[in-house]
Amino acid sequence: MLGVAANWRDAPLAVSELVHVPHLAKYVVGWGRPGDAGVIAWSGGQRVGAAWYRCFSGLNHGYGFVDERTPELTLGVALPWRRQGVGKQLLRALEQLASTNGYPVLSLSVENDNPALRLYERLGYVRWQQVGTA
């Protein structure tokens, strides 16, 4: 689902591609370390979406980095399943998991033209910082 999230405008990137792109690979390589957790949406035996979070350091962080105690979330929903509530369910489940694991807030990075921005805003996410003008 990272390939779906990272390339949301076009066809998803394959795992074999994105693990060789450092700014994307950091979201999944070495999965299972402390501060990693996620949820998956299934339908008919197929993964249709996933949401996960990962803690980063100040020296090696993702686009939505706030601090070392605030995990950054990633959310990807397969194209045929978008706008059907899957993203909302995934995000709410991930928030509950984060809270259970001692993380009261999550951060993220989203492009201004990504339709998911409206979902995040409806669910109470607020702009902390805006980078660039796109």
MOZI-V662618 format. One record per backbone hydrogen bond with DSSP energy under -0.5 kcal/mol. NH is the residue of the N-H (numbers start at 1). CO is the residue of the C=O. If there is no record, write none. Layout:
<<NH,CO> <NH,CO>>
This chain:
<<5,1> <6,2> <7,3> <8,5> <10,7> <13,3> <17,14> <18,14> <19,15> <20,17> <21,18> <22,20> <24,21> <25,21> <26,22> <27,24> <28,25> <29,25> <31,28> <33,30> <36,33> <37,53> <39,51> <41,49> <43,46> <46,43> <48,41> <48,46> <49,41> <50,76> <51,39> <52,74> <53,37> <54,72> <57,60> <65,62> <66,67> <70,67> <71,69> <72,54> <73,71> <73,107> <74,52> <76,50> <78,48> <81,78> <82,79> <84,81> <86,81> <89,85> <90,86> <91,87> <92,88> <93,89> <94,90> <95,91> <96,92> <97,93> <98,94> <99,95> <100,96> <101,97> <102,99> <103,98> <104,102> <107,71> <114,111> <115,113> <117,114> <118,115> <119,115> <120,116> <121,117> <122,118> <123,119> <124,121> <125,120>>
